[in-house]
Amino acid sequence: MDIREKMKRDWDRRAKVDPLYWVAATEEADEASYQESAEHDANAFLQGLGDRAAKSSRVLDLGCGIGRMTAPLAKHFAEVVGVDVSGEMIKQAEVLHSSVANLSFSANNGTDLGDYEDESFDLVLSYSVLPHLPPEVVASYFQEVNRVLKPGGWYRYQFWVGPERMMANNDTLNIRVYPPEAFNSLNRDAGFELHEIDEIDYLDPVLQLKPVWVNVKKVGAANLEVKLDGRCEADDSDDEKHLEGSLLIYLANKHLDRGELNEAEAVLEQAIHYDPDRPEGYIAWATIRVERDDIKGAFTLFEMLTTRLPDFAPGWVFRAQAEEALSRKSAALESIRKAESLADDPDLRTLTGEIRERLRGMK
């Protein structure tokens, strides 16, 4: 598969689930926190930019998503253009911000800015985009940003600099961290002069590192060796699958916390479809079905779980409980036998014993 196709596929899929969440990833995972993050990050962009760009500037937002930062910035500049690899994101951005006259959006192929002429922008921004891309794609974008910037134009972008962390070449979600030498070389070879690196007040719990805003100025032509053949694995890497699955489960739980059961079920359906080997999605969705007095629906989900993961002992216990509630004694006993043949957890064996005792009293 071509990396351009995979980036488009991945971000179109995420946009269809919940574009606000996937472009902001706030802890609250709701619309209010999305709007707050948009204003906060747009203000941080402007404050760090200072007086380097005039109000008459033409600005490009690289990786704009649904226009989270693009829209609030439109009132500060003459023209703002948002570009993103996801056609689904762009479609939603155009609907959300159709009333803003000096704002436009377009989808690109994920590696270049071929729709825009040389030296056609005064300023380029990119937030929470570049660290998710393979290094060769980042290099391609740096070269393209140089091309579309006017001489002396500014590029302000968010990045991660620290102990090196690189992911699979087809990973479009996990964060990559560039060591200082590679970071400096990237800017220098792309024809940029580094001016400021401002630390962002957010400590990533996994990386134990803070991201940065970077200000660079175009001082010459790019001299990068961009080796972009585009070929990559079609299937997501284990790291990417784990992170996306975890974020989907998190989003579903936030909907549950707010009592938004329909929304939670929709996300859990996507979670199971995306990673059918992850039991949490089945269990959470089945729990909602039980709360909605749909025991048959819960049983169907546990049946799917045990079919997909036959060696997952808790799945058989959950299935037995659903079969017990449906008065399917023989089936429940068979599920208990299966669970006991797999389980070495004392607590799980205690639970299977309790279920077995109840089944004995069932007519």
Buried (B, 14 or more C-beta within 10 A) or exposed (E): EBBBBBBBBBBBBBBBBBBBBBBBBBEBBBEEBBBBBBEEBBEBBBEBBEEBBEEEBBBBBBBBBBBBBBBBBBEBBEBBBBBBBBBBBBBBBBEBBEEBEEBBBBBBBBBBBEEBEEBBBBBBBBBBBBBBBBBBBBBBBBBBBBBBBBEEBBBBBBBBBBEEBBBBBBBBBBBBBBBEEBBEEBBBBBBBEEEEBBEBEEEEEEBEBBBBBBBBBBEEEBEBEBEBEBEBEEEBBEEBBBBBBBBBBBBBBBBBEEEBBEBBBBBBBBBBEBBBEBBBBBBBBBBBBBEEEBBEBBBBBBBBBBEBBEEBBBBBBBBBBBBBBBEBBEBBBBBBEBBBEBBEEEEBBEBBEEBBEEBEEEE
